[in-house]
């Protein structure tokens, strides 16, 4: 009888672990209608020449009418404050302005920038094209005064890892990321896949600067492309996600972060390599690596799931 009891206990334990580890791996899909892509027409341009490969975009929650962007890998560790039309914001006294330098940081494939409700910018230092990096991190920076500052420093560096990545590189190239956002008191990342057309949503449940933090897998969605950027409304209830070929909107309510299980809207787009997206009132602002700026009314998206 004792052996039977041990066996039953072990079986329950194993089943529980299987459910806990793989329950979030359930793939969520939606059926999309036939629709030709909307060709995006630029309304503005990131005209400041040091912005040569814009990779992330976010609207400030601290300073009115200020947007933040940064370059992709290979650039100095710096951020750029711009107006809605893309013109640079800089101190009047700065003769050789080159953006706001972020000391103590290294730009190894910065892919996105986000903001929280406490005056922080969050820089995603997690570009991982070959899926081989073991130094993935996000930087927290106190949002600088855009027209008065030419240098700042990080306040925290948070290292992290994907618990479900077991080899470097893995067989499936699904551990790159170009999207980060802060919602409802937590930090989130969306992955960019090269082995399929899905994305995974991960959450930071710890943010220890002294050791790598394991991410918590929340869900998996057939996004039918590669995720290149994301942004969320200040209340955390609306999540905009950008791919090379579409814009998605996920809506939840209350304390839920099950974005893939909420209301979903979608719109196919046509433009060059779009990598930044952010909310601006009832519109979405989109940037590409060629420095163009586009705007898209939120109500132009098509509802594909209630």
C-alpha positions as CSV (number, residue, x, y, z in Angstrom):
1,X,0.0,0.0,0.0
2,X,2.9,2.4,0.9
3,X,4.4,1.8,-2.6
4,X,1.0,2.6,-4.2
5,X,0.7,5.8,-2.2
6,X,4.2,6.9,-3.2
7,X,3.5,6.1,-6.9
8,X,0.2,8.1,-6.7
9,X,1.9,11.0,-5.1
10,X,4.7,11.1,-7.6
11,X,2.1,10.9,-10.5
12,X,0.2,13.8,-9.1
13,X,3.4,15.8,-8.7
14,X,4.6,15.1,-12.3
15,X,1.2,15.9,-13.8
16,X,1.1,19.2,-11.8
17,X,4.5,20.1,-13.1
18,X,3.6,19.3,-16.6
19,X,0.6,21.5,-16.4
20,X,2.6,24.3,-14.7
21,X,5.4,24.2,-17.2
22,X,3.4,23.8,-20.4
23,X,0.0,25.2,-19.7
24,X,1.1,28.6,-21.1
25,X,2.5,26.9,-24.2
26,X,-1.1,26.6,-25.6
27,X,-1.1,28.4,-28.9
28,X,-3.8,31.0,-29.4
29,X,-5.0,31.6,-33.0
30,X,-7.5,33.9,-34.7
31,X,-8.9,33.7,-38.2
32,X,-8.2,36.8,-40.2
33,X,-10.4,38.2,-43.0
34,X,-9.1,38.8,-46.5
35,X,-7.8,42.3,-46.6
36,X,-5.2,44.1,-48.7
37,X,-2.5,45.9,-46.7
38,X,-2.9,49.6,-46.0
39,X,0.0,51.5,-47.5
40,X,1.4,53.9,-44.8
41,X,2.3,57.4,-45.9
42,X,4.8,59.3,-43.8
43,X,3.6,62.4,-42.0
44,X,7.0,63.3,-40.4
45,X,10.6,62.3,-40.4
46,X,13.3,61.8,-37.8
47,X,15.5,64.4,-39.4
48,X,18.3,64.6,-36.9
49,X,21.2,62.9,-38.7
50,X,22.6,60.9,-35.7
51,X,19.3,59.0,-35.7
52,X,20.3,56.7,-38.5
53,X,18.5,53.4,-37.6
54,X,15.6,54.1,-35.3
55,X,14.6,50.9,-33.6
56,X,12.3,51.9,-30.7
57,X,9.7,54.6,-30.0
58,X,7.7,55.6,-27.0
59,X,5.7,58.7,-25.9
60,X,6.8,60.2,-22.6
61,X,4.4,60.0,-19.7
62,X,6.4,62.7,-17.9
63,X,7.1,65.4,-20.5
64,X,4.2,66.7,-22.7
65,X,4.6,66.1,-26.5
66,X,8.0,64.3,-26.1
67,X,8.8,61.0,-27.8
68,X,11.9,58.9,-27.2
69,X,13.8,56.9,-29.8
70,X,17.2,55.2,-30.1
71,X,19.3,53.5,-32.7
72,X,19.8,49.8,-33.2
73,X,23.0,47.9,-32.5
74,X,26.4,49.4,-33.3
75,X,25.6,52.9,-32.0
76,X,26.8,54.6,-28.9
77,X,24.6,54.2,-25.7
78,X,22.3,57.1,-26.3
79,X,18.7,58.1,-26.6
80,X,17.0,60.9,-28.5
81,X,14.0,63.1,-27.5
82,X,12.0,64.2,-30.5
83,X,8.7,66.1,-31.1
84,X,5.8,64.4,-32.8
85,X,7.0,65.5,-36.3
86,X,10.4,64.0,-35.6
87,X,12.3,67.1,-35.0
88,X,15.0,66.9,-32.3
89,X,14.6,68.4,-28.9
90,X,17.9,69.7,-27.5
91,X,19.4,72.3,-25.1
92,X,19.8,75.7,-26.8
93,X,23.3,75.9,-25.4
94,X,24.5,72.6,-26.8
95,X,26.7,73.4,-29.9
96,X,27.7,69.8,-30.8
97,X,24.6,67.9,-29.6
98,X,24.6,64.1,-30.3
99,X,21.7,62.9,-28.2
100,X,21.6,62.1,-24.5
101,X,24.4,59.7,-23.6
102,X,23.6,57.0,-21.1
103,X,26.8,56.3,-19.1
104,X,27.3,52.8,-17.6
105,X,25.3,51.3,-20.5
106,X,26.5,49.5,-23.6
107,X,24.5,49.4,-26.8
108,X,24.6,45.8,-27.8
109,X,21.5,45.5,-30.0
110,X,19.1,47.8,-28.2
111,X,15.7,46.9,-29.7
112,X,12.9,48.8,-27.9
113,X,12.2,51.5,-25.3
114,X,9.3,51.7,-22.9
115,X,8.1,53.9,-20.1
116,X,6.4,53.3,-16.8
117,X,4.3,55.5,-14.5
118,X,7.2,56.3,-12.2
119,X,9.2,58.4,-14.6
120,X,11.5,55.7,-15.9
121,X,12.6,54.8,-19.4
122,X,13.2,51.1,-19.9
123,X,15.7,50.2,-22.7
124,X,15.6,46.7,-24.1
125,X,19.2,45.5,-24.4
126,X,18.0,42.1,-25.6
127,X,18.4,41.8,-29.4
128,X,19.4,38.2,-30.0
129,X,19.5,37.4,-33.7
130,X,21.6,34.3,-33.3
131,X,19.8,33.2,-30.1
132,X,23.2,32.8,-28.4
133,X,23.3,35.7,-25.9
134,X,23.7,35.0,-22.2
135,X,23.9,38.7,-21.3
136,X,20.3,39.7,-22.0
137,X,19.2,42.7,-19.9
138,X,17.0,45.8,-19.6
139,X,18.2,49.2,-18.4
140,X,16.1,51.5,-16.3
141,X,16.9,55.2,-16.7
142,X,15.3,58.1,-14.9
143,X,13.7,60.0,-17.7
144,X,15.9,63.1,-18.4
145,X,14.8,66.7,-18.9
146,X,14.9,66.6,-22.7
147,X,15.7,70.3,-23.4
148,X,18.3,70.6,-20.7
149,X,20.3,67.4,-20.5
150,X,23.0,65.9,-22.7
151,X,24.1,62.9,-20.5
152,X,22.5,60.7,-17.9
153,X,23.2,57.3,-16.4
154,X,21.3,54.1,-15.7
155,X,19.6,53.6,-12.4
156,X,19.3,49.8,-12.7
157,X,20.4,47.0,-15.0
158,X,18.2,43.9,-14.8
159,X,19.7,40.7,-16.3
160,X,17.3,38.0,-17.3
161,X,16.9,34.7,-19.2
162,X,14.3,32.5,-20.8
163,X,13.8,29.4,-18.7
164,X,12.6,27.4,-21.7
165,X,15.8,28.1,-23.7
166,X,17.9,25.0,-23.0
167,X,20.7,25.3,-25.6
168,X,22.7,28.1,-27.2
169,X,21.9,28.4,-30.0
170,X,18.6,26.4,-29.8
171,X,17.3,24.3,-32.6
172,X,14.3,26.6,-32.9
173,X,15.4,30.3,-33.3
174,X,12.6,31.7,-31.1
175,X,14.5,33.6,-28.4
176,X,15.0,37.0,-30.0
177,X,13.0,40.0,-28.8
178,X,12.3,43.5,-30.0
179,X,9.4,44.5,-27.8
180,X,9.1,45.6,-24.2
181,X,6.4,47.3,-22.2
182,X,5.4,48.1,-18.6
183,X,1.8,47.3,-17.5
184,X,0.0,47.1,-14.2
185,X,3.2,47.2,-12.2
186,X,5.1,44.6,-14.2
187,X,7.5,44.5,-17.1
188,X,6.8,42.3,-20.1
189,X,8.7,41.1,-23.3
190,X,7.3,39.8,-26.6
191,X,9.6,37.5,-28.6
192,X,10.5,37.6,-32.2
193,X,10.6,34.2,-33.9
194,X,12.6,33.0,-36.9
195,X,11.5,29.3,-36.8
196,X,7.7,30.0,-36.9
197,X,5.2,32.9,-37.0
198,X,4.4,33.0,-33.3
199,X,5.3,35.2,-30.4
200,X,5.5,34.5,-26.7
201,X,4.6,36.9,-23.9
202,X,6.9,36.8,-20.9
203,X,6.6,38.7,-17.6
204,X,9.3,39.8,-15.1
205,X,8.1,38.5,-11.7
206,X,11.5,39.5,-10.1
207,X,13.8,42.3,-11.1
208,X,17.0,41.6,-9.1
209,X,19.9,43.6,-10.4
210,X,22.4,41.2,-8.9
211,X,21.5,38.0,-10.7
212,X,19.8,36.8,-13.9
213,X,16.0,36.8,-13.5
214,X,13.9,33.9,-15.0
215,X,11.0,35.2,-17.0
216,X,7.5,33.8,-16.6
217,X,5.8,32.6,-19.7
218,X,2.3,34.0,-20.0
219,X,1.1,33.0,-23.4
220,X,1.8,32.1,-27.0
221,X,0.1,33.6,-30.0
222,X,0.1,33.0,-33.8
223,X,0.9,36.6,-34.8
224,X,1.6,35.6,-38.4
225,X,4.9,37.4,-38.6
226,X,7.9,38.8,-36.6
227,X,7.2,41.1,-33.7
228,X,9.3,44.3,-34.0
229,X,7.8,46.6,-31.3
230,X,5.0,47.1,-28.7
231,X,3.4,49.7,-26.5
232,X,0.7,49.8,-23.9
233,X,-1.7,52.5,-22.6
234,X,-0.9,53.9,-19.1
235,X,-3.8,51.8,-17.6
236,X,-2.3,48.6,-19.1
237,X,-5.5,47.6,-20.8
238,X,-4.6,48.1,-24.5
239,X,-1.5,46.6,-26.0
240,X,-0.4,47.5,-29.5
241,X,2.0,45.1,-31.2
242,X,3.9,45.8,-34.5
243,X,5.1,43.2,-37.0
244,X,6.8,43.8,-40.4
245,X,3.4,43.3,-42.0
246,X,0.7,44.2,-39.5
247,X,-0.5,46.1,-36.5
248,X,-2.3,44.2,-33.7
249,X,-4.3,45.5,-30.7
250,X,-5.0,43.4,-27.7
251,X,-7.5,44.6,-25.1
252,X,-8.1,43.3,-21.5
253,X,-9.6,44.8,-18.4
254,X,-9.1,44.9,-14.6
255,X,-5.9,43.2,-13.4
256,X,-5.7,40.7,-16.3
257,X,-2.5,40.4,-18.4
258,X,-3.9,37.6,-20.5
259,X,-3.7,39.8,-23.6
260,X,-4.0,36.9,-26.1
261,X,-7.3,35.9,-24.5
262,X,-8.9,39.3,-24.7
263,X,-10.4,41.3,-27.6
264,X,-8.1,41.4,-30.6
265,X,-8.0,43.8,-33.6
266,X,-5.7,43.7,-36.6
267,X,-4.7,45.6,-39.7
268,X,-2.2,44.6,-42.4
269,X,0.2,47.4,-43.4
270,X,2.7,48.1,-46.1
271,X,5.8,50.1,-45.4
272,X,9.5,49.7,-45.2
273,X,11.1,48.1,-42.1
274,X,8.8,49.4,-39.3
275,X,10.3,48.7,-35.8
276,X,8.8,51.3,-33.4
277,X,5.2,51.9,-32.3
278,X,3.5,53.9,-29.5
279,X,0.1,55.3,-28.5
280,X,-0.7,58.9,-29.0
281,X,-4.2,59.5,-27.9
282,X,-6.6,57.8,-30.4
283,X,-3.8,57.1,-32.8
284,X,-0.7,54.9,-33.1
285,X,2.6,56.4,-34.2
286,X,4.9,54.1,-36.1
287,X,8.5,54.6,-37.0
288,X,10.8,52.7,-39.4
289,X,14.6,52.2,-39.7
290,X,14.5,54.6,-42.6
291,X,13.4,57.4,-40.1
292,X,9.9,57.9,-41.5
293,X,7.0,58.5,-39.1
294,X,3.5,57.2,-39.7
295,X,0.2,57.6,-37.9
296,X,-2.7,55.1,-37.8
297,X,-6.1,55.8,-36.2
298,X,-6.8,53.0,-33.7
299,X,-10.4,52.7,-35.0
300,X,-9.1,51.7,-38.4
301,X,-8.1,48.3,-37.1
302,X,-10.5,45.4,-37.8
303,X,-11.9,43.4,-34.9
304,X,-11.0,39.7,-35.3
305,X,-11.9,38.4,-31.8
306,X,-14.4,39.6,-29.1
